[in-house]
Amino acid sequence: MCQATAYLDGEKIMEDVMMVELTAEGVCLAKLFEPLMFIPAKIQKIDLMKHLIILVTTPQSEVHK
């Protein structure tokens, strides 16, 4: 399977991420058999070869840009 590890501002926040959804309010991450995790952040980089999702925190007003 192709799960990834998500980092927020350099800190690991979730392993085995199966789904990433960009919303108007931020980013939603899903892991098998666990509740969704919503993060008010934006995606800086997704590297599928290294299985990495890099997120950075963003003030709510900037996420909508």
PDBQT receptor file of N, H, CA, C and O in Angstrom, charges set to zero:
ATOM      1  N   MET A   1       0.841  -1.183   0.000  1.00  0.00    +0.000 N 
ATOM      2  CA  MET A   1       0.000   0.000   0.000  1.00  0.00    +0.000 C 
ATOM      3  C   MET A   1       0.887   1.247   0.000  1.00  0.00    +0.000 C 
ATOM      4  O   MET A   1       2.085   1.170   0.270  1.00  0.00    +0.000 OA
ATOM      5  N   CYS A   2       0.296   2.363  -0.298  1.00  0.00    +0.000 N 
ATOM      6  H   CYS A   2      -0.678   2.426  -0.518  1.00  0.00    +0.000 HD
ATOM      7  CA  CYS A   2       1.067   3.593  -0.461  1.00  0.00    +0.000 C 
ATOM      8  C   CYS A   2       0.676   4.648   0.560  1.00  0.00    +0.000 C 
ATOM      9  O   CYS A   2       0.270   5.750   0.191  1.00  0.00    +0.000 OA
ATOM     10  N   GLN A   3       0.794   4.324   1.819  1.00  0.00    +0.000 N 
ATOM     11  H   GLN A   3       1.124   3.429   2.119  1.00  0.00    +0.000 HD
ATOM     12  CA  GLN A   3       0.496   5.311   2.841  1.00  0.00    +0.000 C 
ATOM     13  C   GLN A   3       1.654   6.281   2.965  1.00  0.00    +0.000 C 
ATOM     14  O   GLN A   3       2.785   5.989   2.576  1.00  0.00    +0.000 OA
ATOM     15  N   ALA A   4       1.339   7.453   3.521  1.00  0.00    +0.000 N 
ATOM     16  H   ALA A   4       0.421   7.690   3.837  1.00  0.00    +0.000 HD
ATOM     17  CA  ALA A   4       2.350   8.485   3.689  1.00  0.00    +0.000 C 
ATOM     18  C   ALA A   4       2.373   8.941   5.141  1.00  0.00    +0.000 C 
ATOM     19  O   ALA A   4       1.469   8.629   5.917  1.00  0.00    +0.000 OA
ATOM     20  N   THR A   5       3.407   9.674   5.494  1.00  0.00    +0.000 N 
ATOM     21  H   THR A   5       4.141   9.927   4.863  1.00  0.00    +0.000 HD
ATOM     22  CA  THR A   5       3.526  10.281   6.812  1.00  0.00    +0.000 C 
ATOM     23  C   THR A   5       3.350  11.776   6.648  1.00  0.00    +0.000 C 
ATOM     24  O   THR A   5       3.966  12.397   5.782  1.00  0.00    +0.000 OA
ATOM     25  N   ALA A   6       2.491  12.354   7.499  1.00  0.00    +0.000 N 
ATOM     26  H   ALA A   6       1.991  11.850   8.203  1.00  0.00    +0.000 HD
ATOM     27  CA  ALA A   6       2.207  13.788   7.423  1.00  0.00    +0.000 C 
ATOM     28  C   ALA A   6       2.989  14.529   8.506  1.00  0.00    +0.000 C 
ATOM     29  O   ALA A   6       3.063  14.094   9.655  1.00  0.00    +0.000 OA
ATOM     30  N   TYR A   7       3.568  15.657   8.106  1.00  0.00    +0.000 N 
ATOM     31  H   TYR A   7       3.508  16.010   7.172  1.00  0.00    +0.000 HD
ATOM     32  CA  TYR A   7       4.313  16.528   9.019  1.00  0.00    +0.000 C 
ATOM     33  C   TYR A   7       3.692  17.914   8.987  1.00  0.00    +0.000 C 
ATOM     34  O   TYR A   7       3.332  18.420   7.924  1.00  0.00    +0.000 OA
ATOM     35  N   LEU A   8       3.568  18.524  10.157  1.00  0.00    +0.000 N 
ATOM     36  H   LEU A   8       3.860  18.114  11.021  1.00  0.00    +0.000 HD
ATOM     37  CA  LEU A   8       3.069  19.888  10.267  1.00  0.00    +0.000 C 
ATOM     38  C   LEU A   8       4.161  20.728  10.898  1.00  0.00    +0.000 C 
ATOM     39  O   LEU A   8       4.541  20.498  12.046  1.00  0.00    +0.000 OA
ATOM     40  N   ASP A   9       4.666  21.697  10.158  1.00  0.00    +0.000 N 
ATOM     41  H   ASP A   9       4.357  21.884   9.225  1.00  0.00    +0.000 HD
ATOM     42  CA  ASP A   9       5.761  22.557  10.620  1.00  0.00    +0.000 C 
ATOM     43  C   ASP A   9       6.946  21.746  11.142  1.00  0.00    +0.000 C 
ATOM     44  O   ASP A   9       7.553  22.098  12.153  1.00  0.00    +0.000 OA
ATOM     45  N   GLY A  10       7.268  20.660  10.443  1.00  0.00    +0.000 N 
ATOM     46  H   GLY A  10       6.775  20.374   9.621  1.00  0.00    +0.000 HD
ATOM     47  CA  GLY A  10       8.422  19.838  10.786  1.00  0.00    +0.000 C 
ATOM     48  C   GLY A  10       8.165  18.767  11.833  1.00  0.00    +0.000 C 
ATOM     49  O   GLY A  10       9.067  17.985  12.134  1.00  0.00    +0.000 OA
ATOM     50  N   GLU A  11       6.955  18.706  12.401  1.00  0.00    +0.000 N 
ATOM     51  H   GLU A  11       6.223  19.341  12.156  1.00  0.00    +0.000 HD
ATOM     52  CA  GLU A  11       6.630  17.726  13.438  1.00  0.00    +0.000 C 
ATOM     53  C   GLU A  11       5.704  16.660  12.865  1.00  0.00    +0.000 C 
ATOM     54  O   GLU A  11       4.705  16.982  12.221  1.00  0.00    +0.000 OA
ATOM     55  N   LYS A  12       6.035  15.381  13.100  1.00  0.00    +0.000 N 
ATOM     56  H   LYS A  12       6.846  15.120  13.623  1.00  0.00    +0.000 HD
ATOM     57  CA  LYS A  12       5.214  14.285  12.604  1.00  0.00    +0.000 C 
ATOM     58  C   LYS A  12       3.853  14.318  13.306  1.00  0.00    +0.000 C 
ATOM     59  O   LYS A  12       3.785  14.327  14.535  1.00  0.00    +0.000 OA
ATOM     60  N   ILE A  13       2.766  14.337  12.517  1.00  0.00    +0.000 N 
ATOM     61  H   ILE A  13       2.822  14.329  11.519  1.00  0.00    +0.000 HD
ATOM     62  CA  ILE A  13       1.437  14.381  13.124  1.00  0.00    +0.000 C 
ATOM     63  C   ILE A  13       0.608  13.131  12.826  1.00  0.00    +0.000 C 
ATOM     64  O   ILE A  13      -0.324  12.823  13.568  1.00  0.00    +0.000 OA
ATOM     65  N   MET A  14       0.931  12.413  11.757  1.00  0.00    +0.000 N 
ATOM     66  H   MET A  14       1.688  12.664  11.154  1.00  0.00    +0.000 HD
ATOM     67  CA  MET A  14       0.171  11.205  11.445  1.00  0.00    +0.000 C 
ATOM     68  C   MET A  14       0.964  10.310  10.513  1.00  0.00    +0.000 C 
ATOM     69  O   MET A  14       1.566  10.776   9.545  1.00  0.00    +0.000 OA
ATOM     70  N   GLU A  15       0.959   9.020  10.814  1.00  0.00    +0.000 N 
ATOM     71  H   GLU A  15       0.470   8.641  11.599  1.00  0.00    +0.000 HD
ATOM     72  CA  GLU A  15       1.562   8.024   9.938  1.00  0.00    +0.000 C 
ATOM     73  C   GLU A  15       0.447   7.272   9.223  1.00  0.00    +0.000 C 
ATOM     74  O   GLU A  15      -0.713   7.335   9.631  1.00  0.00    +0.000 OA
ATOM     75  N   ASP A  16       0.796   6.571   8.172  1.00  0.00    +0.000 N 
ATOM     76  H   ASP A  16       1.738   6.519   7.841  1.00  0.00    +0.000 HD
ATOM     77  CA  ASP A  16      -0.133   5.726   7.414  1.00  0.00    +0.000 C 
ATOM     78  C   ASP A  16      -1.342   6.500   6.892  1.00  0.00    +0.000 C 
ATOM     79  O   ASP A  16      -2.464   5.995   6.925  1.00  0.00    +0.000 OA
ATOM     80  N   VAL A  17      -1.117   7.716   6.414  1.00  0.00    +0.000 N 
ATOM     81  H   VAL A  17      -0.205   8.126   6.387  1.00  0.00    +0.000 HD
ATOM     82  CA  VAL A  17      -2.189   8.527   5.843  1.00  0.00    +0.000 C 
ATOM     83  C   VAL A  17      -2.635   7.894   4.528  1.00  0.00    +0.000 C 
ATOM     84  O   VAL A  17      -1.821   7.611   3.649  1.00  0.00    +0.000 OA
ATOM     85  N   MET A  18      -3.956   7.677   4.413  1.00  0.00    +0.000 N 
ATOM     86  H   MET A  18      -4.617   7.907   5.127  1.00  0.00    +0.000 HD
ATOM     87  CA  MET A  18      -4.511   7.038   3.225  1.00  0.00    +0.000 C 
ATOM     88  C   MET A  18      -5.168   8.039   2.277  1.00  0.00    +0.000 C 
ATOM     89  O   MET A  18      -5.305   7.767   1.085  1.00  0.00    +0.000 OA
ATOM     90  N   MET A  19      -5.585   9.226   2.817  1.00  0.00    +0.000 N 
ATOM     91  H   MET A  19      -5.473   9.446   3.786  1.00  0.00    +0.000 HD
ATOM     92  CA  MET A  19      -6.308  10.185   2.009  1.00  0.00    +0.000 C 
ATOM     93  C   MET A  19      -5.993  11.588   2.491  1.00  0.00    +0.000 C 
ATOM     94  O   MET A  19      -5.917  11.843   3.693  1.00  0.00    +0.000 OA
ATOM     95  N   VAL A  20      -5.808  12.504   1.534  1.00  0.00    +0.000 N 
ATOM     96  H   VAL A  20      -5.870  12.297   0.557  1.00  0.00    +0.000 HD
ATOM     97  CA  VAL A  20      -5.597  13.921   1.830  1.00  0.00    +0.000 C 
ATOM     98  C   VAL A  20      -6.653  14.689   1.042  1.00  0.00    +0.000 C 
ATOM     99  O   VAL A  20      -6.782  14.523  -0.171  1.00  0.00    +0.000 OA
ATOM    100  N   GLU A  21      -7.405  15.531   1.747  1.00  0.00    +0.000 N 
ATOM    101  H   GLU A  21      -7.300  15.666   2.732  1.00  0.00    +0.000 HD
ATOM    102  CA  GLU A  21      -8.417  16.344   1.080  1.00  0.00    +0.000 C 
ATOM    103  C   GLU A  21      -8.201  17.800   1.450  1.00  0.00    +0.000 C 
ATOM    104  O   GLU A  21      -8.164  18.159   2.626  1.00  0.00    +0.000 OA
ATOM    105  N   LEU A  22      -8.060  18.627   0.430  1.00  0.00    +0.000 N 
ATOM    106  H   LEU A  22      -8.090  18.335  -0.526  1.00  0.00    +0.000 HD
ATOM    107  CA  LEU A  22      -7.912  20.059   0.628  1.00  0.00    +0.000 C 
ATOM    108  C   LEU A  22      -9.299  20.677   0.698  1.00  0.00    +0.000 C 
ATOM    109  O   LEU A  22     -10.115  20.482  -0.203  1.00  0.00    +0.000 OA
ATOM    110  N   THR A  23      -9.570  21.427   1.770  1.00  0.00    +0.000 N 
ATOM    111  H   THR A  23      -8.907  21.586   2.502  1.00  0.00    +0.000 HD
ATOM    112  CA  THR A  23     -10.860  22.086   1.946  1.00  0.00    +0.000 C 
ATOM    113  C   THR A  23     -10.630  23.588   2.044  1.00  0.00    +0.000 C 
ATOM    114  O   THR A  23      -9.491  24.048   2.114  1.00  0.00    +0.000 OA
ATOM    115  N   ALA A  24     -11.703  24.335   2.048  1.00  0.00    +0.000 N 
ATOM    116  H   ALA A  24     -12.629  23.962   1.991  1.00  0.00    +0.000 HD
ATOM    117  CA  ALA A  24     -11.597  25.794   2.172  1.00  0.00    +0.000 C 
ATOM    118  C   ALA A  24     -11.001  26.190   3.522  1.00  0.00    +0.000 C 
ATOM    119  O   ALA A  24     -10.377  27.245   3.642  1.00  0.00    +0.000 OA
ATOM    120  N   GLU A  25     -11.193  25.349   4.534  1.00  0.00    +0.000 N 
ATOM    121  H   GLU A  25     -11.700  24.493   4.436  1.00  0.00    +0.000 HD
ATOM    122  CA  GLU A  25     -10.699  25.669   5.876  1.00  0.00    +0.000 C 
ATOM    123  C   GLU A  25      -9.316  25.101   6.178  1.00  0.00    +0.000 C 
ATOM    124  O   GLU A  25      -8.710  25.471   7.184  1.00  0.00    +0.000 OA
ATOM    125  N   GLY A  26      -8.808  24.217   5.335  1.00  0.00    +0.000 N 
ATOM    126  H   GLY A  26      -9.300  23.916   4.518  1.00  0.00    +0.000 HD
ATOM    127  CA  GLY A  26      -7.499  23.621   5.597  1.00  0.00    +0.000 C 
ATOM    128  C   GLY A  26      -7.352  22.274   4.922  1.00  0.00    +0.000 C 
ATOM    129  O   GLY A  26      -7.736  22.100   3.765  1.00  0.00    +0.000 OA
ATOM    130  N   VAL A  27      -6.787  21.309   5.663  1.00  0.00    +0.000 N 
ATOM    131  H   VAL A  27      -6.476  21.451   6.603  1.00  0.00    +0.000 HD
ATOM    132  CA  VAL A  27      -6.497  19.989   5.113  1.00  0.00    +0.000 C 
ATOM    133  C   VAL A  27      -7.113  18.926   6.015  1.00  0.00    +0.000 C 
ATOM    134  O   VAL A  27      -7.022  19.003   7.241  1.00  0.00    +0.000 OA
ATOM    135  N   CYS A  28      -7.740  17.931   5.388  1.00  0.00    +0.000 N 
ATOM    136  H   CYS A  28      -7.814  17.868   4.393  1.00  0.00    +0.000 HD
ATOM    137  CA  CYS A  28      -8.319  16.807   6.111  1.00  0.00    +0.000 C 
ATOM    138  C   CYS A  28      -7.482  15.569   5.782  1.00  0.00    +0.000 C 
ATOM    139  O   CYS A  28      -7.238  15.275   4.612  1.00  0.00    +0.000 OA
ATOM    140  N   LEU A  29      -7.042  14.842   6.822  1.00  0.00    +0.000 N 
ATOM    141  H   LEU A  29      -7.240  15.081   7.773  1.00  0.00    +0.000 HD
ATOM    142  CA  LEU A  29      -6.252  13.632   6.646  1.00  0.00    +0.000 C 
ATOM    143  C   LEU A  29      -7.044  12.435   7.151  1.00  0.00    +0.000 C 
ATOM    144  O   LEU A  29      -7.740  12.530   8.161  1.00  0.00    +0.000 OA
ATOM    145  N   ALA A  30      -6.941  11.314   6.454  1.00  0.00    +0.000 N 
ATOM    146  H   ALA A  30      -6.376  11.237   5.633  1.00  0.00    +0.000 HD
ATOM    147  CA  ALA A  30      -7.641  10.105   6.871  1.00  0.00    +0.000 C 
ATOM    148  C   ALA A  30      -6.667   8.950   6.993  1.00  0.00    +0.000 C 
ATOM    149  O   ALA A  30      -5.742   8.789   6.197  1.00  0.00    +0.000 OA
ATOM    150  N   LYS A  31      -6.913   8.155   8.019  1.00  0.00    +0.000 N 
ATOM    151  H   LYS A  31      -7.665   8.285   8.666  1.00  0.00    +0.000 HD
ATOM    152  CA  LYS A  31      -6.135   6.960   8.297  1.00  0.00    +0.000 C 
ATOM    153  C   LYS A  31      -7.138   5.816   8.463  1.00  0.00    +0.000 C 
ATOM    154  O   LYS A  31      -8.243   6.036   8.958  1.00  0.00    +0.000 OA
ATOM    155  N   LEU A  32      -6.777   4.629   8.066  1.00  0.00    +0.000 N 
ATOM    156  H   LEU A  32      -5.880   4.450   7.663  1.00  0.00    +0.000 HD
ATOM    157  CA  LEU A  32      -7.670   3.484   8.132  1.00  0.00    +0.000 C 
ATOM    158  C   LEU A  32      -8.115   3.224   9.571  1.00  0.00    +0.000 C 
ATOM    159  O   LEU A  32      -7.284   3.151  10.476  1.00  0.00    +0.000 OA
ATOM    160  N   PHE A  33      -9.416   3.087   9.781  1.00  0.00    +0.000 N 
ATOM    161  H   PHE A  33     -10.091   3.146   9.046  1.00  0.00    +0.000 HD
ATOM    162  CA  PHE A  33     -10.033   2.759  11.075  1.00  0.00    +0.000 C 
ATOM    163  C   PHE A  33      -9.844   3.820  12.156  1.00  0.00    +0.000 C 
ATOM    164  O   PHE A  33      -9.961   3.507  13.341  1.00  0.00    +0.000 OA
ATOM    165  N   GLU A  34      -9.556   5.057  11.781  1.00  0.00    +0.000 N 
ATOM    166  H   GLU A  34      -9.461   5.310  10.819  1.00  0.00    +0.000 HD
ATOM    167  CA  GLU A  34      -9.416   6.137  12.756  1.00  0.00    +0.000 C 
ATOM    168  C   GLU A  34     -10.229   7.335  12.288  1.00  0.00    +0.000 C 
ATOM    169  O   GLU A  34     -10.508   7.469  11.096  1.00  0.00    +0.000 OA
ATOM    170  N   PRO A  35     -10.615   8.214  13.225  1.00  0.00    +0.000 N 
ATOM    171  CA  PRO A  35     -11.379   9.406  12.821  1.00  0.00    +0.000 C 
ATOM    172  C   PRO A  35     -10.546  10.320  11.917  1.00  0.00    +0.000 C 
ATOM    173  O   PRO A  35      -9.316  10.307  11.961  1.00  0.00    +0.000 OA
ATOM    174  N   LEU A  36     -11.240  11.108  11.101  1.00  0.00    +0.000 N 
ATOM    175  H   LEU A  36     -12.240  11.119  11.065  1.00  0.00    +0.000 HD
ATOM    176  CA  LEU A  36     -10.561  12.089  10.257  1.00  0.00    +0.000 C 
ATOM    177  C   LEU A  36      -9.863  13.122  11.122  1.00  0.00    +0.000 C 
ATOM    178  O   LEU A  36     -10.325  13.435  12.219  1.00  0.00    +0.000 OA
ATOM    179  N   MET A  37      -8.755  13.649  10.633  1.00  0.00    +0.000 N 
ATOM    180  H   MET A  37      -8.379  13.395   9.741  1.00  0.00    +0.000 HD
ATOM    181  CA  MET A  37      -8.031  14.715  11.334  1.00  0.00    +0.000 C 
ATOM    182  C   MET A  37      -8.084  15.955  10.448  1.00  0.00    +0.000 C 
ATOM    183  O   MET A  37      -7.626  15.936   9.306  1.00  0.00    +0.000 OA
ATOM    184  N   PHE A  38      -8.651  17.038  10.993  1.00  0.00    +0.000 N 
ATOM    185  H   PHE A  38      -9.023  17.054  11.921  1.00  0.00    +0.000 HD
ATOM    186  CA  PHE A  38      -8.694  18.298  10.267  1.00  0.00    +0.000 C 
ATOM    187  C   PHE A  38      -7.604  19.213  10.801  1.00  0.00    +0.000 C 
ATOM    188  O   PHE A  38      -7.470  19.376  12.014  1.00  0.00    +0.000 OA
ATOM    189  N   ILE A  39      -6.822  19.811   9.903  1.00  0.00    +0.000 N 
ATOM    190  H   ILE A  39      -6.931  19.679   8.918  1.00  0.00    +0.000 HD
ATOM    191  CA  ILE A  39      -5.739  20.712  10.290  1.00  0.00    +0.000 C 
ATOM    192  C   ILE A  39      -5.909  22.023   9.537  1.00  0.00    +0.000 C 
ATOM    193  O   ILE A  39      -5.964  22.021   8.307  1.00  0.00    +0.000 OA
ATOM    194  N   PRO A  40      -5.995  23.153  10.257  1.00  0.00    +0.000 N 
ATOM    195  CA  PRO A  40      -6.055  24.445   9.568  1.00  0.00    +0.000 C 
ATOM    196  C   PRO A  40      -4.655  24.806   9.059  1.00  0.00    +0.000 C 
ATOM    197  O   PRO A  40      -3.921  25.569   9.688  1.00  0.00    +0.000 OA
ATOM    198  N   ALA A  41      -4.316  24.244   7.923  1.00  0.00    +0.000 N 
ATOM    199  H   ALA A  41      -4.911  23.624   7.412  1.00  0.00    +0.000 HD
ATOM    200  CA  ALA A  41      -2.978  24.412   7.346  1.00  0.00    +0.000 C 
ATOM    201  C   ALA A  41      -3.101  24.363   5.836  1.00  0.00    +0.000 C 
ATOM    202  O   ALA A  41      -4.188  24.173   5.291  1.00  0.00    +0.000 OA
ATOM    203  N   LYS A  42      -1.966  24.537   5.168  1.00  0.00    +0.000 N 
ATOM    204  H   LYS A  42      -1.083  24.691   5.611  1.00  0.00    +0.000 HD
ATOM    205  CA  LYS A  42      -1.955  24.365   3.719  1.00  0.00    +0.000 C 
ATOM    206  C   LYS A  42      -0.848  23.386   3.358  1.00  0.00    +0.000 C 
ATOM    207  O   LYS A  42       0.104  23.188   4.113  1.00  0.00    +0.000 OA
ATOM    208  N   ILE A  43      -0.994  22.784   2.196  1.00  0.00    +0.000 N 
ATOM    209  H   ILE A  43      -1.768  22.945   1.582  1.00  0.00    +0.000 HD
ATOM    210  CA  ILE A  43      -0.017  21.804   1.731  1.00  0.00    +0.000 C 
ATOM    211  C   ILE A  43       1.173  22.553   1.152  1.00  0.00    +0.000 C 
ATOM    212  O   ILE A  43       1.027  23.382   0.254  1.00  0.00    +0.000 OA
ATOM    213  N   GLN A  44       2.343  22.250   1.677  1.00  0.00    +0.000 N 
ATOM    214  H   GLN A  44       2.461  21.576   2.406  1.00  0.00    +0.000 HD
ATOM    215  CA  GLN A  44       3.566  22.823   1.123  1.00  0.00    +0.000 C 
ATOM    216  C   GLN A  44       4.121  21.894   0.049  1.00  0.00    +0.000 C 
ATOM    217  O   GLN A  44       4.590  22.345  -0.996  1.00  0.00    +0.000 OA
ATOM    218  N   LYS A  45       4.062  20.568   0.326  1.00  0.00    +0.000 N 
ATOM    219  H   LYS A  45       3.681  20.202   1.175  1.00  0.00    +0.000 HD
ATOM    220  CA  LYS A  45       4.662  19.613  -0.604  1.00  0.00    +0.000 C 
ATOM    221  C   LYS A  45       4.103  18.223  -0.332  1.00  0.00    +0.000 C 
ATOM    222  O   LYS A  45       3.871  17.848   0.817  1.00  0.00    +0.000 OA
ATOM    223  N   ILE A  46       3.890  17.464  -1.402  1.00  0.00    +0.000 N 
ATOM    224  H   ILE A  46       4.078  17.769  -2.336  1.00  0.00    +0.000 HD
ATOM    225  CA  ILE A  46       3.589  16.039  -1.291  1.00  0.00    +0.000 C 
ATOM    226  C   ILE A  46       4.613  15.312  -2.150  1.00  0.00    +0.000 C 
ATOM    227  O   ILE A  46       4.702  15.538  -3.356  1.00  0.00    +0.000 OA
ATOM    228  N   ASP A  47       5.377  14.444  -1.518  1.00  0.00    +0.000 N 
ATOM    229  H   ASP A  47       5.304  14.260  -0.538  1.00  0.00    +0.000 HD
ATOM    230  CA  ASP A  47       6.405  13.673  -2.219  1.00  0.00    +0.000 C 
ATOM    231  C   ASP A  47       5.985  12.203  -2.164  1.00  0.00    +0.000 C 
ATOM    232  O   ASP A  47       6.192  11.538  -1.149  1.00  0.00    +0.000 OA
ATOM    233  N   LEU A  48       5.403  11.699  -3.238  1.00  0.00    +0.000 N 
ATOM    234  H   LEU A  48       5.235  12.240  -4.063  1.00  0.00    +0.000 HD
ATOM    235  CA  LEU A  48       4.907  10.329  -3.255  1.00  0.00    +0.000 C 
ATOM    236  C   LEU A  48       6.024   9.296  -3.298  1.00  0.00    +0.000 C 
ATOM    237  O   LEU A  48       5.834   8.164  -2.854  1.00  0.00    +0.000 OA
ATOM    238  N   MET A  49       7.171   9.665  -3.821  1.00  0.00    +0.000 N 
ATOM    239  H   MET A  49       7.325  10.584  -4.182  1.00  0.00    +0.000 HD
ATOM    240  CA  MET A  49       8.302   8.723  -3.841  1.00  0.00    +0.000 C 
ATOM    241  C   MET A  49       8.845   8.476  -2.425  1.00  0.00    +0.000 C 
ATOM    242  O   MET A  49       9.311   7.380  -2.115  1.00  0.00    +0.000 OA
ATOM    243  N   LYS A  50       8.780   9.501  -1.577  1.00  0.00    +0.000 N 
ATOM    244  H   LYS A  50       8.402  10.392  -1.829  1.00  0.00    +0.000 HD
ATOM    245  CA  LYS A  50       9.272   9.380  -0.197  1.00  0.00    +0.000 C 
ATOM    246  C   LYS A  50       8.137   9.195   0.800  1.00  0.00    +0.000 C 
ATOM    247  O   LYS A  50       8.380   9.100   2.003  1.00  0.00    +0.000 OA
ATOM    248  N   HIS A  51       6.894   9.144   0.310  1.00  0.00    +0.000 N 
ATOM    249  H   HIS A  51       6.697   9.222  -0.667  1.00  0.00    +0.000 HD
ATOM    250  CA  HIS A  51       5.712   8.956   1.151  1.00  0.00    +0.000 C 
ATOM    251  C   HIS A  51       5.587  10.055   2.205  1.00  0.00    +0.000 C 
ATOM    252  O   HIS A  51       5.320   9.773   3.373  1.00  0.00    +0.000 OA
ATOM    253  N   LEU A  52       5.781  11.306   1.788  1.00  0.00    +0.000 N 
ATOM    254  H   LEU A  52       5.998  11.535   0.839  1.00  0.00    +0.000 HD
ATOM    255  CA  LEU A  52       5.729  12.451   2.697  1.00  0.00    +0.000 C 
ATOM    256  C   LEU A  52       4.641  13.431   2.296  1.00  0.00    +0.000 C 
ATOM    257  O   LEU A  52       4.414  13.688   1.114  1.00  0.00    +0.000 OA
ATOM    258  N   ILE A  53       3.968  13.975   3.317  1.00  0.00    +0.000 N 
ATOM    259  H   ILE A  53       4.152  13.765   4.277  1.00  0.00    +0.000 HD
ATOM    260  CA  ILE A  53       3.029  15.073   3.145  1.00  0.00    +0.000 C 
ATOM    261  C   ILE A  53       3.516  16.179   4.076  1.00  0.00    +0.000 C 
ATOM    262  O   ILE A  53       3.542  15.994   5.293  1.00  0.00    +0.000 OA
ATOM    263  N   ILE A  54       3.895  17.309   3.525  1.00  0.00    +0.000 N 
ATOM    264  H   ILE A  54       3.874  17.459   2.536  1.00  0.00    +0.000 HD
ATOM    265  CA  ILE A  54       4.434  18.415   4.312  1.00  0.00    +0.000 C 
ATOM    266  C   ILE A  54       3.383  19.525   4.367  1.00  0.00    +0.000 C 
ATOM    267  O   ILE A  54       2.997  20.082   3.339  1.00  0.00    +0.000 OA
ATOM    268  N   LEU A  55       2.929  19.836   5.580  1.00  0.00    +0.000 N 
ATOM    269  H   LEU A  55       3.243  19.383   6.415  1.00  0.00    +0.000 HD
ATOM    270  CA  LEU A  55       1.936  20.882   5.799  1.00  0.00    +0.000 C 
ATOM    271  C   LEU A  55       2.564  22.020   6.594  1.00  0.00    +0.000 C 
ATOM    272  O   LEU A  55       3.493  21.807   7.373  1.00  0.00    +0.000 OA
ATOM    273  N   VAL A  56       2.050  23.223   6.391  1.00  0.00    +0.000 N 
ATOM    274  H   VAL A  56       1.295  23.395   5.758  1.00  0.00    +0.000 HD
ATOM    275  CA  VAL A  56       2.490  24.376   7.170  1.00  0.00    +0.000 C 
ATOM    276  C   VAL A  56       1.250  25.085   7.709  1.00  0.00    +0.000 C 
ATOM    277  O   VAL A  56       0.247  25.239   7.011  1.00  0.00    +0.000 OA
ATOM    278  N   THR A  57       1.343  25.510   8.963  1.00  0.00    +0.000 N 
ATOM    279  H   THR A  57       2.157  25.384   9.530  1.00  0.00    +0.000 HD
ATOM    280  CA  THR A  57       0.212  26.220   9.554  1.00  0.00    +0.000 C 
ATOM    281  C   THR A  57       0.029  27.557   8.870  1.00  0.00    +0.000 C 
ATOM    282  O   THR A  57       0.986  28.202   8.441  1.00  0.00    +0.000 OA
ATOM    283  N   THR A  58      -1.212  27.947   8.780  1.00  0.00    +0.000 N 
ATOM    284  H   THR A  58      -1.989  27.423   9.128  1.00  0.00    +0.000 HD
ATOM    285  CA  THR A  58      -1.572  29.185   8.112  1.00  0.00    +0.000 C 
ATOM    286  C   THR A  58      -2.712  29.810   8.897  1.00  0.00    +0.000 C 
ATOM    287  O   THR A  58      -3.656  29.111   9.268  1.00  0.00    +0.000 OA
ATOM    288  N   PRO A  59      -2.649  31.096   9.155  1.00  0.00    +0.000 N 
ATOM    289  CA  PRO A  59      -3.801  31.747   9.786  1.00  0.00    +0.000 C 
ATOM    290  C   PRO A  59      -5.058  31.496   8.958  1.00  0.00    +0.000 C 
ATOM    291  O   PRO A  59      -4.987  31.455   7.730  1.00  0.00    +0.000 OA
ATOM    292  N   GLN A  60      -6.198  31.328   9.606  1.00  0.00    +0.000 N 
ATOM    293  H   GLN A  60      -6.255  31.361  10.604  1.00  0.00    +0.000 HD
ATOM    294  CA  GLN A  60      -7.458  31.021   8.918  1.00  0.00    +0.000 C 
ATOM    295  C   GLN A  60      -7.698  31.931   7.719  1.00  0.00    +0.000 C 
ATOM    296  O   GLN A  60      -8.150  31.464   6.674  1.00  0.00    +0.000 OA
ATOM    297  N   SER A  61      -7.407  33.206   7.850  1.00  0.00    +0.000 N 
ATOM    298  H   SER A  61      -7.040  33.586   8.699  1.00  0.00    +0.000 HD
ATOM    299  CA  SER A  61      -7.709  34.133   6.764  1.00  0.00    +0.000 C 
ATOM    300  C   SER A  61      -6.863  33.858   5.529  1.00  0.00    +0.000 C 
ATOM    301  O   SER A  61      -7.292  34.174   4.419  1.00  0.00    +0.000 OA
ATOM    302  N   GLU A  62      -5.673  33.279   5.686  1.00  0.00    +0.000 N 
ATOM    303  H   GLU A  62      -5.325  33.023   6.587  1.00  0.00    +0.000 HD
ATOM    304  CA  GLU A  62      -4.803  33.024   4.540  1.00  0.00    +0.000 C 
ATOM    305  C   GLU A  62      -5.156  31.723   3.830  1.00  0.00    +0.000 C 
ATOM    306  O   GLU A  62      -4.823  31.564   2.655  1.00  0.00    +0.000 OA
ATOM    307  N   VAL A  63      -5.828  30.776   4.514  1.00  0.00    +0.000 N 
ATOM    308  H   VAL A  63      -6.099  30.905   5.468  1.00  0.00    +0.000 HD
ATOM    309  CA  VAL A  63      -6.152  29.492   3.902  1.00  0.00    +0.000 C 
ATOM    310  C   VAL A  63      -7.090  29.703   2.730  1.00  0.00    +0.000 C 
ATOM    311  O   VAL A  63      -7.018  28.952   1.756  1.00  0.00    +0.000 OA
ATOM    312  N   HIS A  64      -7.967  30.695   2.785  1.00  0.00    +0.000 N 
ATOM    313  H   HIS A  64      -8.025  31.304   3.575  1.00  0.00    +0.000 HD
ATOM    314  CA  HIS A  64      -8.946  30.921   1.731  1.00  0.00    +0.000 C 
ATOM    315  C   HIS A  64      -8.372  31.544   0.478  1.00  0.00    +0.000 C 
ATOM    316  O   HIS A  64      -9.077  31.617  -0.528  1.00  0.00    +0.000 OA
ATOM    317  N   LYS A  65      -7.134  31.997   0.484  1.00  0.00    +0.000 N 
ATOM    318  H   LYS A  65      -6.561  31.939   1.302  1.00  0.00    +0.000 HD
ATOM    319  CA  LYS A  65      -6.540  32.648  -0.690  1.00  0.00    +0.000 C 
ATOM    320  C   LYS A  65      -6.252  31.659  -1.788  1.00  0.00    +0.000 C 
ATOM    321  O   LYS A  65      -5.751  32.041  -2.846  1.00  0.00    +0.000 OA
TER     322      LYS A  65
